[in-house]
Amino acid sequence: MNNKAKLQQQFSLNSKVTLQNHIVMSPMTTWSSNDDQTVSDAEVNYYSARAKSVGMVITGSSHVQENGVGFANELGVYDDRFIPGLNKLAKGIQDGGAKAILQLHHAGDKALPQFISNHDVVSSSAVAAPETAFAPAQTPRPLKESEILQVIQDFGAATKRAIEAGFDGVEIHGAHGFLIQNFLSPHYNQRTDKWGGSIENRMRFSLAVVDEVKRVAAKYADESFIVGYRITLEESEEDGLRLTDTETLIKQLVAKQIGYLHLSLGNVLTSYAHSDANPEPFIQRISKIVAHRVPLIAAGSLTTFEQMEKALNNGLDLVAVGHALVANPDLFNHEQLSITLSASQLNSINLPKTMFDSIKRIGAFSFKFTE
């Protein structure tokens, strides 16, 4: 068996959905929406060019509230005016043979104040967030109870728009220190009401979002509609999120029959828990909990076919591929994958110039650059 054989086999995501292969396009911001946050032609071309290589495309984040924007030129989904552009995007992905998944997002304490009315950055609590490659250091305002309930409803409203736009599903972005993770984190969530304190309270927001999204999907979509969930397993802060808490949430997500669970890892094959005396890779540990009751996906440093196949053989059902797809949209036409980019190849690989410029400027990625 060659190192692409299993990757290229079809996969039944559920009884209603079959994917054309075992590869998922990992959600990555494109910095390429129009200035009014509607879908640009460049984005449609970018995703469409890669859809033929994967079973499922998960878009970069789309914010469900105006103050949830985490990246410049990020997709909006908080108003009906976004539906026509999102429809073009969904159709472009589906025409390539892949299922189209819209990632739903609220940046929380990593929102960009320059794009928000009154610079109103919100989170679970008023805990200082450090500067990142994408967001400034800032202390958010804690959400009021009524505002928490409104955010939950807005995840549902965004799901309805995704359905109306023709997407095959949505992914709830519960990773990367954004709002949903702000609530789950014992460091960033210092609330003393029913939304904070114990893990049962801290995961209340996550589960409420899942319930609302699934409720809307059941009402407005057919049974094939996919509701996935992306999760970061631990945080770097000493009193931050640890695997014991995320395992508790994962068990609840499995019990709710989430459409798939998507782990965001530094390295799929080697990342493991801080507290493990005998390190066991996350994918092996989590796969034992999930036990194929829902499909398990992971993203992180998968840049060769050998690594992807190994990940499938170590507990994953699907592999999420990012940088390798950015540089190689026709993935299976290559024996060896490159992660080198150059300005001269942007047209040939349908890469938006704004995305290329942002990747090169930030320098927070593994890409190599040539002239």
FENHU-V542853 format. One record per helix or strand of 3 or more residues. SS is the DSSP state (H for helix, E for strand). FROM is the first residue (numbers start at 0). TO is the last residue. If there is no record, write none. Layout:
ss: (SS;SS)
from: (FROM;FROM)
to: (TO;TO)
//
This chain:
ss: (E;E;E;H;E;H;H;E;H;H;H;H;E;H;H;H;E;H;E;H;E;H;E;H;H;E;H;H;E)
from: (10;16;22;40;55;65;79;98;107;112;116;144;168;178;198;203;225;242;259;281;294;304;317;322;330;339;342;352;367)
to: (13;18;24;50;62;67;94;104;109;114;118;163;173;183;201;219;230;254;263;289;298;311;320;326;332;341;344;361;369)
//
